[in-house]
Amino acid sequence: MELERSLQSIKQRISAAALAAGRDPEEITLCAATKVQSDETIRAAIAAGLTVCGENRVQELCAHLEADAYAGAQQVHFIGHLQTNKVNKVVGRVELIQSVDSLHLMQAIDKQAGKLGIVQDILLQVNVGGEQSKGGIAPEELDELAGQARELPNVRLRGLMAIPPIALAPGDNTHYFVKMRQLFVDMKEKIDHNKNDINCLSMGMSRDFEDAIAQGATLVRVGTALFGPRPAREV
Ligand SMILES: *Cc1c(COP(=O)(O)O)cnc(C)c1O
């Protein structure tokens, strides 16, 4: 019941933020960050109307898949750091891998997708805040990696993802979102074919998703605001 209410409230906040920015609320996808949540919680959220789940650990993804916990969801995304040696547990099992941040990883995804005879949708993760602790490529590396993505037949680049520093106050991350929006637009402009494939800008979390929407996010990843605080040991 509470989950239903918080899901409704987040959807309303997404709509309000979109409308305030002169955007169509339908342009924005809510991806629930389901890390540490149980199969039951995920099922309850889907029953309440959640359509996209984002996992950031391979182990949790596999366990939830095994338990068929995502049944009824439209999509499952991978949003966490992905090691090359775990690629075969993720490729073809999720609609979108949001967290690609090296050529090596992209090549491994391409190889596995080729084996399965599929094309895997991916986003490139940008470390927009330049934080040492975070994954993602530097903005300066984006052009090259986006170019390399085009050479790989079994990956399809759909856009960009970013996890800026934790926002302490509303508006704190707006300049990062503006920068991501610019990188996204530039990348799209430089691509000469299949431009329309590039349609996903994943940014904004519980503390700042409205600011991200104001700056052009098409997908927001929300955990705490939906499910409540996570146990302290978890990232
Ligand atoms: C946990 C997580 C989120 C959601 O964080 P909240 O602050 O709880 O909304 C979003 N994106 C990624 C990659 C995450 O790991």
The ligand as an SDF file (V2000), in Angstrom:
LIG
                    3D

 15 15  0  0  0  0  0  0  0  0999 V2000
   21.1250    3.1890   -6.1230 C   0  0  0  0  0  0  0  0  0  0  0  0
   21.2200    3.8280   -7.4550 C   0  0  0  0  0  0  0  0  0  0  0  0
   20.3030    4.8060   -7.8480 C   0  0  0  0  0  0  0  0  0  0  0  0
   19.1850    5.3140   -6.9750 C   0  0  0  0  0  0  0  0  0  0  0  0
   19.6700    5.9840   -5.8710 O   0  0  0  0  0  0  0  0  0  0  0  0
   18.6480    6.6920   -4.8400 P   0  0  0  0  0  0  0  0  0  0  0  0
   19.4190    7.8600   -4.3410 O   0  0  0  0  0  0  0  0  0  0  0  0
   18.3530    5.6990   -3.7970 O   0  0  0  0  0  0  0  0  0  0  0  0
   17.4570    7.0920   -5.6020 O   0  0  0  0  0  0  0  0  0  0  0  0
   20.4270    5.3170   -9.1290 C   0  0  0  0  0  0  0  0  0  0  0  0
   21.3910    4.9210   -9.9700 N   0  0  0  0  0  0  0  0  0  0  0  0
   22.2860    3.9990   -9.6150 C   0  0  0  0  0  0  0  0  0  0  0  0
   23.3270    3.5970  -10.6030 C   0  0  0  0  0  0  0  0  0  0  0  0
   22.2350    3.4190   -8.3610 C   0  0  0  0  0  0  0  0  0  0  0  0
   23.1490    2.5110   -8.0150 O   0  0  0  0  0  0  0  0  0  0  0  0
  1  2  1  0
  2  3  1  0
  2 14  2  0
  3  4  1  0
  3 10  2  0
  4  5  1  0
  5  6  1  0
  6  7  2  0
  6  8  1  0
  6  9  1  0
 10 11  1  0
 11 12  2  0
 12 13  1  0
 12 14  1  0
 14 15  1  0
M  END
$$$$
